[in-house]
């Protein structure tokens, strides 16, 4: 079997993984991507010179073509279409081809039921900072995935950031923290910018301050061994302005609100899985 990696569906997340792979030295000739529209295929081929991009408008069997002979097949369409896509390519897969799903809420059992018996399957959950190589991506191996196959996929996904292995029963919780988490940080930046305007700052200046502050704090958190609690305390002088703000957040129940939001996100993820089943 070749070293080819197939990206079936190449939206923002699959393209982020693709770009990370190429940036890490993967030969573009070993990469094939499928999309629906010819314009999108041409765009991908131009942006990632040397890959093969196949549009469904021109080749109705583009997914089957891409899957045939590929060592790793990454499913990147919307969750509602993942099982149908798995069924579509099932007859084109090598028995040793590793099928990876980056779709939220689609279980390993659903994937394995749609694929040939014994097919190696991995469920993965990336987040949007993967586009910058600063993401967090989880892997949960299926019944027939060997340690060597799991390591192959970890090596591929490492191009997008930090890779963590979790049990599948932890994926909903992980999704609530790292999957949805970037939106929480953006929400915080929005709130900070609005607060600055209320305090009399120009809106553009306030947005700049909030954006760069949240981004800068993120870089500090990315340092090896960084502890968010210690970093927070380092900014909070006794009886100072920051300490007063944090005390107000605690009084208003911000930690409990964040926990409740994460629980709601995890519950919704489980609900979607049941609906797709």
C-alpha positions in Angstrom: 0.0 0.0 0.0 1.2 3.5 -0.8 1.9 6.4 1.6 -1.0 8.3 0.2 -3.3 10.3 2.6 -6.8 11.0 1.4 -8.8 14.0 2.7 -12.5 13.3 1.9 -14.1 16.6 2.2 -11.7 19.5 2.5 -13.3 22.2 4.6 -11.5 24.4 7.1 -10.5 21.6 9.5 -9.3 19.0 7.0 -7.4 21.8 5.1 -5.7 22.8 8.3 -4.5 19.2 8.8 -3.5 19.1 5.2 -1.5 22.3 5.4 0.2 21.2 8.6 1.3 18.0 6.9 2.8 19.7 3.9 4.5 22.2 6.2 6.0 19.3 8.1 7.6 17.9 5.0 5.0 15.4 3.6 5.4 15.0 -0.2 2.4 16.8 -1.9 2.3 13.9 -4.4 1.2 11.7 -1.5 -1.9 13.8 -0.8 -5.3 13.7 -2.5 -8.3 15.8 -1.5 -11.9 15.6 -2.6 -14.4 18.4 -2.7 -17.8 19.1 -4.3 -17.1 22.0 -6.5 -14.5 22.4 -9.3 -13.7 25.9 -8.2 -12.8 24.7 -4.7 -10.6 21.9 -6.2 -8.7 24.4 -8.3 -8.3 26.7 -5.3 -6.8 23.8 -3.2 -4.5 22.7 -6.0 -3.2 26.3 -6.4 -2.7 26.9 -2.7 -1.1 23.5 -2.0 1.0 23.0 -5.1 1.5 19.3 -6.0 -1.5 17.7 -4.3 -4.3 16.1 -6.3 -7.7 17.7 -5.8 -10.8 16.0 -7.3 -14.2 17.7 -7.6 -17.4 15.7 -7.4 -18.9 17.9 -10.1 -16.3 16.4 -12.6 -15.8 13.0 -11.0 -18.9 11.6 -9.3 -16.8 8.8 -7.8 -14.1 11.1 -6.5 -14.3 9.8 -2.9 -13.9 6.2 -4.0 -11.0 7.2 -6.3 -9.3 8.9 -3.4 -9.8 6.2 -0.9 -8.6 3.4 -3.2 -5.0 2.6 -2.4 -4.7 5.2 0.4 -3.0 4.3 3.6 -4.9 6.9 5.7 -8.4 8.2 4.8 -9.5 11.3 6.8 -13.3 11.9 6.7 -14.0 15.7 6.9 -17.6 16.2 5.8 -20.3 17.4 8.2 -21.4 14.9 10.9 -24.7 14.2 9.2 -22.9 12.9 6.1 -20.1 10.9 7.8 -21.8 7.5 7.9 -23.1 7.8 4.3 -19.5 8.7 3.2 -18.1 5.7 5.1 -20.6 3.4 3.4 -19.8 5.0 0.0 -16.0 4.2 0.2 -16.3 0.9 2.1 -15.7 -1.2 -1.1 -12.7 0.9 -2.1 -10.6 0.7 1.0 -7.6 -1.5 1.6 -8.2 -3.7 4.6 -5.2 -2.0 6.4 -6.3 1.6 5.5 -6.8 3.7 8.6 -10.1 5.6 8.5 -10.1 8.8 10.6 -13.1 10.8 11.3 -12.7 14.5 12.4 -16.5 15.0 12.7 -18.1 15.8 16.0 -20.7 13.4 17.6 -20.2 10.4 15.2 -19.3 7.4 17.3 -16.8 4.7 16.6 -19.6 2.1 16.6 -21.5 4.1 14.0 -18.3 4.3 11.8 -17.4 0.7 12.3 -20.9 -0.5 11.4 -20.7 1.4 8.1 -17.2 0.1 7.1 -16.0 -3.5 6.3 -15.4 -5.8 9.3 -12.0 -5.3 10.8 -11.4 -1.9 9.3 -9.1 0.2 11.5 -11.0 3.3 12.6 -10.0 6.3 14.8 -12.3 9.1 16.0 -10.7 12.5 16.3 -11.8 15.8 17.7 -9.7 18.9 16.6 -10.3 22.5 17.3 -10.0 25.6 15.2 -6.5 26.8 16.3 -5.3 23.8 14.4 -5.3 26.1 11.4 -2.3 27.9 13.0 -0.6 24.7 14.2 -1.7 25.6 17.8 -4.7 23.3 18.1 -5.6 20.5 20.4 -6.7 17.3 18.7 -7.9 14.1 20.4 -7.6 10.5 19.1 -9.8 7.6 20.2 -8.9 4.3 18.6 -11.5 1.8 17.5 -11.7 -1.9 18.0 -9.4 -2.9 15.2 -6.8 -0.2 15.4 -3.3 -1.4 16.3 -0.9 0.7 18.4 1.3 1.2 15.3 -1.7 2.5 13.3 -2.7 4.8 16.1 0.9 6.2 16.2 0.8 6.8 12.5 -2.3 9.0 12.9 -0.8 10.8 15.9 2.2 11.7 13.8 0.0 13.0 11.1 -2.2 15.1 13.4 0.8 16.4 15.4 1.3 18.9 12.5 -1.8 20.7 13.8 -0.7 21.1 17.4 -1.0 19.0 20.6 -2.4 15.5 20.2 -4.0 13.7 23.2 -5.4 10.2 23.4 -8.7 9.8 25.2 -11.3 7.1 25.7 -14.3 7.6 23.6 -16.5 8.1 26.6 -14.4 11.2 27.4 -14.9 12.8 23.9 -18.0 14.8 24.8 -16.2 16.3 27.8 -13.1 17.1 25.7 -15.3 18.7 23.1 -16.9 20.9 25.7 -13.4 22.2 26.8 -11.1 22.2 23.8 -13.6 21.8 20.9 -15.8 24.7 22.0 -13.2 26.4 24.1 -11.8 28.8 21.5 -15.3 30.3 21.3 -15.2 30.8 25.0 -12.0 32.8 24.7 -13.4 34.8 21.8 -16.5 35.5 23.9 -14.3 36.8 26.7 -12.5 39.1 24.3 -15.9 40.4 23.1 -17.0 41.0 26.7 -13.7 42.8 27.6 -14.0 45.0 24.5 -17.6 45.9 25.4 -16.6 46.7 29.0 -13.8 49.0 27.7 -16.4 51.0 25.7 -18.6 51.3 28.8 -15.6 52.7 30.6 -15.2 55.4 27.9 -12.6 53.9 25.5 -12.9 54.2 21.7 -14.5 51.0 20.3 -11.6 50.3 18.0 -9.0 50.8 20.7 -11.0 48.8 23.2 -11.2 45.9 20.7 -7.5 46.1 20.0 -6.7 46.0 23.8 -9.0 43.0 24.4 -7.9 41.1 21.4 -4.2 41.5 22.0 -4.5 40.9 25.7 -6.3 37.6 25.3 -3.9 36.5 22.5 -0.9 37.5 24.7 -2.2 35.6 27.7 -2.7 32.6 25.4 1.0 32.7 24.5 1.9 32.8 28.2 -0.3 29.8 28.8 1.5 27.9 26.0 4.8 28.1 27.7 6.1 24.7 29.0 4.7 24.0 32.5 2.5 27.1 32.6 -0.1 27.0 35.4 -3.1 29.3 34.8 -3.7 29.7 38.6 -0.1 30.7 39.2 -0.2 33.1 36.2 -3.4 34.7 37.5 -2.0 35.2 40.9 1.1 36.7 39.4 -1.0 39.5 38.0 -3.1 40.0 41.1 -1.3 42.2 43.6 -2.8 42.0 47.1 -5.7 44.6 47.5 -5.0 45.7 43.9 -7.1 46.4 40.9 -6.9 42.9 39.4 -7.7 41.2 42.7 -10.8 43.4 43.0 -11.9 42.3 39.5 -11.3 38.6 40.2 -13.2 38.9 43.5 -16.1 40.4 41.6 -16.1 37.6 39.1 -16.1 35.1 41.9 -19.0 36.9 43.7 -21.0 36.8 40.4 -20.4 33.1 40.0 -18.4 33.2 36.9 -16.6 29.8 37.6 -20.0 28.1 38.1 -21.4 29.7 34.9 -18.4 28.4 32.9 -18.9 24.9 34.3 -22.6 25.0 33.5 -21.8 26.1 29.9 -19.3 23.3 29.5 -21.8 20.8 30.8 -24.4 22.1 28.4 -22.0 21.7 25.5 -21.1 18.1 26.5 -24.8 17.2 26.9 -25.5 18.6 23.4 -22.7 16.6 21.9 -24.2 13.4 23.4 -27.6 14.4 22.2 -26.3 14.9 18.6 -24.7 11.5 18.7 -28.0 9.9 19.7 -29.8 11.8 16.9 -27.3 10.6 14.3 -27.6 7.1 15.6 
